[in-house]
Amino acid sequence: MKSIFICTHCGEKHPRSECFRVGEDELCLSCAGMLTILCDECQTRIYREDNQGGANNVVCPACFERYFTRCDSCGAIIRNESAYHPDWDGQTLCEECYNDLEGSEPIHEYNYTPELVFHGKGLRHFGVELEIDGGGQCGVNAGKLLAAANAVAENLYIKSGCSLDDGLELVTHPMTLDYHLQEMPWAAVLETARSLGYLSHRADTCGLHVHISRLSFGCTYDQQEAAIARFLFFVEKFWPELLRFSRRTQGQLDRWAARYGAKLTPREQIDHAKSSYAGRYTAVNLTNSETIEIRIFRGTLKLNTLIATLQMVNHLCEVAVSLYDEALQEMSWYDFLNLVQEPELIGYLKERRLYVNEPVLTEEDD
């Protein structure tokens, strides 16, 4: 009697010669044609639903585990030898997705500027450049810092720093002071930087630069020039106090943020600055068309120091915009301190012995 078998799927009897095995199952010719397919790699018959490849490539689970992986971005199947593993991203990518991602590497060249995103209502925007060093110029670290900064909004991008040994430059998009203090997740960014082994204050290579929109000083060119002149005059007039506030040494400022030299009036001050052709490595950099940049501050990973610095810059802008030249020329440092009400800034001024003579205890800056 001719040998027969019962099909696992349809339950009918069929000649053994028409049996197709799939694992422990035995299928008839009709069911096998409908339900199964051959692996392109090893010719093993598998159920169609177990195909790890796609419509144009059939891969059984065993061959997939041995020879293939999937793109983390688009889900496409990739041969192991054709997969890309960018060390700064931690993903496995196909060639197409890798090429798309390559242009968005998190560490940009020093001269990179994206399309800017302005945050907060008002005309006075501050763009912060915070240098951190000692933790590596590493794409994986940069990705973690960006994740901390940009979870809710596009706040931060990262560049390589020309003055750094082994670090990064964190650059914010333009933000109002209120946005910096209330919306920008500075605490998370600074904590992430510390957890990754970065330093800023103690690295000796790092600065904290603040770009100030020219619109902060007025809507017309003449208004802006007059107020910027007063800003420059204030910086030069109170250079000893701002030097102490900055946490920099005079030698560091001479190299990265040199003063122009004090003049008798704000008008003379800006004329002198412009005629000096001193470039961007000045205390107040005037070489940008849309901003001025104050460069005197030392880097920090301490939140209160960062907040106090931004509050100080905001007060300098207020003085420059609201006072006449003569009033600024007559102003004393203690007159200026009477304008300060923010607890973070008052605390920091006390730490630097710029508010009262008694020192206060403070945590060491990173």
DASUL-V642864 format. One record per residue. N is the residue number from 0. RES is the residue in three letters. D_FIRST is the distance of its C-alpha to the first C-alpha in whole Angstrom. Layout:
n;res;d_first
N;RES;D_FIRST
N;RES;D_FIRST
This chain:
n;res;d_first
0;MET;0
1;LYS;4
2;SER;6
3;ILE;9
4;PHE;12
5;ILE;15
6;CYS;18
7;THR;21
8;HIS;24
9;CYS;22
10;GLY;20
11;GLU;17
12;LYS;14
13;HIS;13
14;PRO;11
15;ARG;11
16;SER;13
17;GLU;16
18;CYS;17
19;PHE;20
20;ARG;22
21;VAL;25
22;GLY;27
23;GLU;25
24;ASP;23
25;GLU;20
26;LEU;21
27;CYS;19
28;LEU;21
29;SER;23
30;CYS;24
31;ALA;24
32;GLY;27
33;MET;29
34;LEU;29
35;THR;29
36;ILE;31
37;LEU;31
38;CYS;34
39;ASP;37
40;GLU;38
41;CYS;35
42;GLN;32
43;THR;30
44;ARG;29
45;ILE;31
46;TYR;31
47;ARG;34
48;GLU;36
49;ASP;36
50;ASN;38
51;GLN;41
52;GLY;42
53;GLY;43
54;ALA;42
55;ASN;43
56;ASN;41
57;VAL;38
58;VAL;39
59;CYS;36
60;PRO;38
61;ALA;38
62;CYS;40
63;PHE;42
64;GLU;43
65;ARG;44
66;TYR;45
67;PHE;47
68;THR;49
69;ARG;50
70;CYS;54
71;ASP;56
72;SER;58
73;CYS;55
74;GLY;52
75;ALA;51
76;ILE;48
77;ILE;50
78;ARG;49
79;ASN;51
80;GLU;53
81;SER;54
82;ALA;55
83;TYR;59
84;HIS;60
85;PRO;64
86;ASP;66
87;TRP;68
88;ASP;66
89;GLY;63
90;GLN;60
91;THR;57
92;LEU;58
93;CYS;56
94;GLU;58
95;GLU;59
96;CYS;60
97;TYR;62
98;ASN;64
99;ASP;65
100;LEU;66
101;GLU;68
102;GLY;71
103;SER;71
104;GLU;71
105;PRO;73
106;ILE;76
107;HIS;78
108;GLU;81
109;TYR;84
110;ASN;86
111;TYR;83
112;THR;84
113;PRO;81
114;GLU;82
115;LEU;84
116;VAL;83
117;PHE;86
118;HIS;86
119;GLY;88
120;LYS;91
121;GLY;94
122;LEU;96
123;ARG;96
124;HIS;93
125;PHE;92
126;GLY;90
127;VAL;89
128;GLU;88
129;LEU;88
130;GLU;87
131;ILE;85
132;ASP;85
133;GLY;83
134;GLY;79
135;GLY;78
136;GLN;78
137;CYS;74
138;GLY;72
139;VAL;70
140;ASN;73
141;ALA;74
142;GLY;71
143;LYS;72
144;LEU;76
145;LEU;75
146;ALA;72
147;ALA;75
148;ALA;78
149;ASN;75
150;ALA;73
151;VAL;75
152;ALA;77
153;GLU;77
154;ASN;80
155;LEU;80
156;TYR;79
157;ILE;79
158;LYS;81
159;SER;82
160;GLY;85
161;CYS;88
162;SER;90
163;LEU;87
164;ASP;86
165;ASP;82
166;GLY;82
167;LEU;82
168;GLU;84
169;LEU;83
170;VAL;84
171;THR;84
172;HIS;85
173;PRO;88
174;MET;89
175;THR;91
176;LEU;93
177;ASP;91
178;TYR;88
179;HIS;88
180;LEU;89
181;GLN;87
182;GLU;84
183;MET;83
184;PRO;81
185;TRP;84
186;ALA;83
187;ALA;79
188;VAL;80
189;LEU;83
190;GLU;81
191;THR;78
192;ALA;80
193;ARG;81
194;SER;78
195;LEU;77
196;GLY;80
197;TYR;82
198;LEU;86
199;SER;88
200;HIS;92
201;ARG;91
202;ALA;90
203;ASP;93
204;THR;92
205;CYS;91
206;GLY;93
207;LEU;92
208;HIS;93
209;VAL;94
210;HIS;94
211;ILE;96
212;SER;96
213;ARG;99
214;LEU;99
215;SER;99
216;PHE;103
217;GLY;104
218;CYS;103
219;THR;105
220;TYR;105
221;ASP;109
222;GLN;108
223;GLN;105
224;GLU;108
225;ALA;110
226;ALA;108
227;ILE;106
228;ALA;110
229;ARG;110
230;PHE;107
231;LEU;108
232;PHE;111
233;PHE;110
234;VAL;108
235;GLU;111
236;LYS;113
237;PHE;111
238;TRP;109
239;PRO;110
240;GLU;109
241;LEU;106
242;LEU;105
243;ARG;105
244;PHE;103
245;SER;100
246;ARG;100
247;ARG;100
248;THR;103
249;GLN;105
250;GLY;104
251;GLN;100
252;LEU;102
253;ASP;104
254;ARG;101
255;TRP;98
256;ALA;101
257;ALA;104
258;ARG;107
259;TYR;109
260;GLY;113
261;ALA;114
262;LYS;117
263;LEU;119
264;THR;118
265;PRO;114
266;ARG;115
267;GLU;116
268;GLN;113
269;ILE;111
270;ASP;113
271;HIS;113
272;ALA;109
273;LYS;108
274;SER;111
275;SER;110
276;TYR;106
277;ALA;105
278;GLY;101
279;ARG;99
280;TYR;99
281;THR;102
282;ALA;102
283;VAL;102
284;ASN;100
285;LEU;101
286;THR;99
287;ASN;96
288;SER;97
289;GLU;95
290;THR;96
291;ILE;99
292;GLU;97
293;ILE;99
294;ARG;97
295;ILE;100
296;PHE;97
297;ARG;95
298;GLY;92
299;THR;90
300;LEU;87
301;LYS;89
302;LEU;89
303;ASN;92
304;THR;94
305;LEU;92
306;ILE;93
307;ALA;97
308;THR;96
309;LEU;95
310;GLN;98
311;MET;100
312;VAL;99
313;ASN;100
314;HIS;103
315;LEU;104
316;CYS;103
317;GLU;105
318;VAL;108
319;ALA;108
320;VAL;107
321;SER;110
322;LEU;113
323;TYR;115
324;ASP;116
325;GLU;119
326;ALA;118
327;LEU;115
328;GLN;118
329;GLU;120
330;MET;117
331;SER;116
332;TRP;113
333;TYR;114
334;ASP;114
335;PHE;111
336;LEU;110
337;ASN;111
338;LEU;108
339;VAL;106
340;GLN;104
341;GLU;100
342;PRO;100
343;GLU;97
344;LEU;100
345;ILE;103
346;GLY;101
347;TYR;100
348;LEU;104
349;LYS;105
350;GLU;102
351;ARG;104
352;ARG;107
353;LEU;108
354;TYR;109
355;VAL;111
356;ASN;112
357;GLU;110
358;PRO;106
359;VAL;103
360;LEU;100
361;THR;97
362;GLU;94
363;GLU;94
364;ASP;92
365;ASP;89
